[in-house]
Amino acid sequence: MKEVVLELRMKIDVGMIGMPNAGKSQLLQKISMARPEVANYPFTTTEPAPGVVTHGWKEFIIAELPGILPEANKSTSLGRSFLRHLWRARVVVHLLDGSVEEPTATITGVNTEVAAFEASFLQKPQVIVVNKIDLPEVRKRIPVLRRQLAHYGVARHFISAQTGEGVDELVEYLTKLLEETPPVPSPLPPPVVVPVLHQARPAEPQVVRDGQVFVVLSPQAERIVRLPDLRRFQARLQLRRQLARMGVTGALEKAGVQPGDTVRIGVVEMKWE
């Protein structure tokens, strides 16, 4: 008996990570038709929530992962258990609550958890998105946050998932970034192509004369002629049909066979009817 464990990995373009209550569900609602639960308490998202984002004629799939706590690898974290879905993501959005005291420490803590799960995930383009700029204290910190986050990610965006400020610009940037980012190669080996061997067409039957006997040269005809009981009329009739389909009848007639002549096929001799 063999135990097989199947692991589902969603096919997504963008994976959204961050601490609990950073506003991931609210942003997902704002940019897609997805309707995850939004509430003012941690861990409202308990499983990945995907959504389709449309920008003009283009679209991409984004998935919100449950909140990831720093040092979760030493205890528990819903978000960390779902990080496997980042395997197929091309871009990572790191959503940051702009009101946290130490934003760089927050980013480092979450990225440490991501790297503990799979270090290659940090090689994907990561877009830092600071949320909650609708709060006066966060808007006031934007210049400071720009300097503090200057060395993180491929780009930094400041948005309000509550009011929608900066969200359209974020979607436009992600659309362009995805166009420049190649698809993630499949972890599965390419399918093995088995060549189809086409069976050679049987050679046309040949007829030669051995005195008064018409001899049929055809391996295929020699095989089937040994099967029927030629004493039975029905068997002889069926054999004639098969010989006609194989071209033996035509070859015999071309050679001049007449009813009553002797025909030899392999070791079997018969009177031609």
PAZA-949956 format. One record per residue (C-alpha): y negated, z, x negated; residue in one letter. Coordinates in Angstrom, 2 decimals. Last residue first. Example, Ala and Ser with C-alpha at 12.3 -4.5 7.8 and 13.67 -1.06 7.14 Angstrom:
<bakes>
        c2        c3        c1   res
      1.06      7.14    -13.67     s
      4.50      7.80    -12.30     a
</bakes>
This chain:
<bakes>
        c2        c3        c1   res
     20.96    -57.84     14.91     e
     21.65    -57.86     11.17     w
     25.19    -56.80     10.36     k
     25.22    -53.71      8.23     m
     25.84    -52.58      4.66     e
     24.92    -49.10      3.42     v
     25.01    -48.21     -0.29     v
     21.30    -48.88     -0.82     g
     20.23    -51.20      1.97     i
     22.59    -54.13      2.30     r
     22.11    -56.75      5.01     v
     24.93    -59.04      6.16     t
     23.91    -61.94      8.41     d
     24.86    -61.78     12.11     g
     21.33    -62.42     13.36     p
     19.45    -64.45     10.75     q
     17.74    -63.46      7.49     v
     15.45    -66.07      5.96     g
     13.69    -64.14      3.15     a
     10.55    -63.90      5.27     k
     12.67    -62.40      8.04     e
     13.98    -59.81      5.62     l
     10.50    -58.92      4.34     a
      9.17    -58.59      7.91     g
     12.01    -56.31      8.90     t
     11.53    -54.14      5.81     v
      7.80    -53.63      6.44     g
      8.01    -49.86      6.78     m
      7.12    -49.97     10.48     r
      9.85    -52.58     11.09     a
     12.42    -50.49      9.25     l
     11.53    -47.51     11.44     q
     11.90    -49.53     14.63     r
     15.20    -50.99     13.47     r
     16.47    -47.46     12.70     l
     15.64    -46.33     16.22     q
     17.61    -49.24     17.70     l
     20.58    -48.56     15.42     r
     20.61    -44.90     16.48     a
     20.45    -45.84     20.17     q
     23.33    -48.30     19.70     f
     25.58    -45.63     18.16     r
     27.93    -46.77     15.39     r
     24.96    -46.66     13.03     l
     25.11    -42.87     12.88     d
     21.63    -42.21     11.56     p
     20.68    -40.55      8.23     l
     21.76    -42.85      5.40     r
     19.30    -45.58      6.37     v
     16.40    -43.15      5.96     i
     16.74    -42.66      2.21     r
     17.46    -46.29      1.27     e
     14.45    -47.40      3.30     a
     12.19    -45.16      1.24     q
     13.73    -46.31     -2.03     p
     13.12    -49.98     -1.07     s
     14.99    -52.96     -2.49     l
     16.71    -54.66      0.47     v
     19.73    -56.83     -0.43     v
     20.46    -59.85      1.80     f
     24.15    -60.72      1.35     v
     25.43    -64.31      1.23     q
     25.52    -64.34     -2.57     g
     23.45    -61.34     -3.62     d
     20.05    -62.43     -2.32     r
     16.87    -60.46     -2.92     v
     14.51    -58.61     -0.53     v
     11.54    -56.47     -1.65     q
      9.96    -53.54      0.20     p
      6.24    -52.99     -0.47     e
      5.68    -50.11     -2.85     a
      5.00    -46.74     -1.28     p
      1.32    -45.73     -1.30     r
      0.62    -43.20     -3.98     a
      0.11    -39.71     -2.66     q
     -3.49    -38.59     -2.92     h
     -3.80    -35.43     -4.95     l
     -6.62    -33.35     -3.59     v
     -8.39    -31.53     -6.39     p
     -8.75    -27.80     -5.84     v
    -12.36    -26.71     -6.17     v
    -12.53    -23.04     -7.02     v
    -15.42    -21.35     -5.27     p
    -18.13    -19.98     -7.53     p
    -17.60    -16.41     -8.70     p
    -19.18    -13.73     -6.52     l
    -22.23    -11.82     -7.73     p
    -24.43    -14.54     -6.15     s
    -27.51    -15.37     -8.16     p
    -30.72    -13.85     -6.75     v
    -32.98    -16.62     -5.54     p
    -35.82    -17.73     -7.83     p
    -39.25    -16.07     -7.57     t
    -42.27    -18.38     -7.40     e
    -42.02    -19.06     -3.66     e
    -41.32    -15.35     -3.14     l
    -44.60    -14.48     -4.86     l
    -46.53    -16.85     -2.58     k
    -45.12    -15.26      0.58     t
    -45.60    -11.76     -0.85     l
    -49.27    -12.51     -1.54     y
    -49.88    -13.81      1.98     e
    -48.16    -10.77      3.49     v
    -50.33     -8.42      1.38     l
    -53.53    -10.26      2.33     e
    -52.58     -9.95      6.00     d
    -51.98     -6.21      5.56     v
    -55.32     -5.43      3.90     g
    -56.61     -3.50      6.91     e
    -53.95     -3.38      9.65     g
    -55.38     -0.25     11.31     t
    -52.41      2.10     10.91     q
    -50.60      0.22      8.13     a
    -53.78      0.69      6.14     s
    -53.79     -1.25      2.92     i
    -54.54     -1.19     -0.81     f
    -52.60     -3.73     -2.83     h
    -51.50     -3.61     -6.45     r
    -49.75     -6.44     -8.30     a
    -46.89     -7.08    -10.75     v
    -45.88     -3.43    -10.78     g
    -47.41     -0.43    -12.54     y
    -49.83     -0.58    -15.49     h
    -53.08     -0.50    -13.50     a
    -51.85      2.28    -11.21     l
    -54.13      5.02    -12.53     q
    -57.13      2.70    -12.86     r
    -56.78      1.28     -9.35     r
    -56.12      4.78     -8.00     l
    -59.41      5.99     -9.38     v
    -61.33      3.13     -7.75     p
    -59.41      3.72     -4.45     i
    -59.99      7.48     -4.33     r
    -62.80      7.38     -1.74     k
    -60.64      5.29      0.54     r
    -57.96      7.99      0.29     v
    -60.34     10.84      1.23     e
    -61.74      8.83      4.13     p
    -58.30      8.09      5.64     l
    -58.10      4.42      6.64     d
    -56.83      3.81      3.10     i
    -53.47      5.06      4.35     k
    -51.18      2.95      2.15     n
    -51.12      2.01     -1.52     v
    -48.85     -0.99     -2.12     v
    -47.29     -1.48     -5.56     i
    -45.48     -4.83     -5.78     v
    -42.30     -4.80     -7.87     q
    -40.94     -8.05     -9.31     p
    -37.23     -7.42    -10.01     k
    -36.39     -5.97    -13.42     q
    -36.37     -2.47    -11.93     l
    -33.28     -3.40     -9.91     f
    -31.41     -4.07    -13.19     s
    -31.12     -0.31    -13.81     a
    -28.79      0.23    -10.84     e
    -28.38      3.65     -9.13     f
    -30.06      5.73    -11.80     a
    -32.69      2.97    -12.10     a
    -33.60      3.32     -8.41     v
    -33.77      7.10     -8.72     e
    -36.04      6.83    -11.75     t
    -38.16      4.33     -9.81     n
    -38.72      6.95     -7.10     v
    -39.80      9.59     -9.60     g
    -41.99      7.22    -11.62     t
    -43.82      6.07     -8.49     i
    -44.41      9.65     -7.36     t
    -45.53     10.73    -10.83     a
    -48.02      7.87    -10.88     t
    -49.36      8.87     -7.46     p
    -50.02     12.52     -8.39     e
    -51.86     14.27     -5.55     e
    -50.46     12.21     -2.70     v
    -53.08     10.83     -0.27     s
    -52.52      7.15     -1.03     g
    -48.95      7.32      0.26     d
    -47.18      4.72     -1.85     l
    -45.13      1.76     -0.67     l
    -43.08      0.13     -3.43     h
    -42.38     -3.44     -2.34     v
    -39.41     -4.96     -4.20     v
    -38.94     -8.71     -4.60     v
    -35.86    -10.93     -4.80     r
    -33.61     -8.73     -2.68     a
    -29.87     -9.41     -2.94     r
    -28.86     -6.31     -4.86     w
    -31.55     -4.22     -3.13     l
    -29.08     -3.45     -0.34     h
    -27.18     -1.17     -2.74     r
    -30.12      1.24     -2.49     l
    -28.73      2.56      0.79     f
    -27.30      5.85     -0.50     s
    -30.51      6.42     -2.45     r
    -32.59      6.30      0.71     g
    -30.54      8.91      2.53     l
    -31.00     11.37     -0.31     s
    -28.78     14.17     -1.48     t
    -28.57     16.50     -4.49     s
    -28.81     15.78     -8.21     k
    -29.20     12.01     -7.68     n
    -32.06     12.87     -5.32     a
    -34.09     13.90     -8.35     e
    -37.19     12.28     -6.80     p
    -36.80     11.67     -3.04     l
    -36.15      8.21     -1.60     i
    -37.21      7.48      1.98     g
    -34.91      5.25      4.02     p
    -34.97      1.55      3.11     l
    -37.25     -0.89      4.90     e
    -35.96     -4.44      4.92     a
    -38.00     -7.64      4.59     i
    -36.83    -11.10      5.58     i
    -39.04    -14.10      4.86     f
    -40.96    -16.71      6.81     e
    -42.92    -19.88      6.24     k
    -44.78    -22.17      8.63     w
    -47.84    -19.94      8.73     g
    -46.75    -16.50      7.56     h
    -43.81    -15.09      9.49     t
    -42.11    -11.80      8.58     v
    -38.55    -11.19      9.83     v
    -37.50     -7.54     10.01     g
    -34.79     -5.33      8.57     p
    -34.37     -1.55      9.06     a
    -32.08      0.14      6.56     p
    -30.61      3.42      7.86     e
    -31.91      6.94      8.56     t
    -35.58      6.11      9.11     t
    -37.39      9.07     10.69     t
    -36.70     10.78      7.38     f
    -39.82     12.92      7.16     p
    -42.05     13.86     10.11     y
    -45.06     12.26     11.77     n
    -43.13      9.66     13.74     a
    -42.45      5.92     13.72     v
    -39.03      4.74     14.86     e
    -38.21      1.19     13.81     p
    -39.45     -1.69     15.98     r
    -38.96     -4.95     14.13     a
    -41.15     -7.82     15.34     m
    -42.73     -8.15     11.92     s
    -45.86     -7.36      9.88     i
    -47.24     -4.31     11.72     k
    -43.89     -2.84     12.69     q
    -42.71     -2.97      9.08     l
    -45.94     -1.31      7.99     l
    -45.40      1.53     10.46     q
    -41.82      1.97      9.30     s
    -42.86      2.11      5.64     k
    -45.69      4.59      6.20     g
    -45.33      6.80      3.11     a
    -43.67      9.44      5.30     n
    -40.57      9.72      3.08     p
    -41.12      8.42     -0.45     m
    -40.94      4.73     -1.21     g
    -38.89      1.56     -0.95     i
    -39.32     -1.80      0.75     m
    -36.80     -4.54     -0.13     g
    -38.01     -8.13      0.11     v
    -35.95    -11.31      0.44     d
    -32.97     -9.88      2.29     i
    -29.25    -10.61      2.54     k
    -27.83     -7.22      3.42     m
    -25.11     -5.76      1.22     r
    -22.05     -4.48      3.07     l
    -19.37     -2.76      1.01     e
    -15.67     -3.25      1.78     l
    -13.24     -0.65      0.41     v
     -9.62     -1.77      0.03     v
     -6.72      0.68     -0.16     e
     -3.46     -0.94     -1.30     k
      0.00      0.00      0.00     m
</bakes>
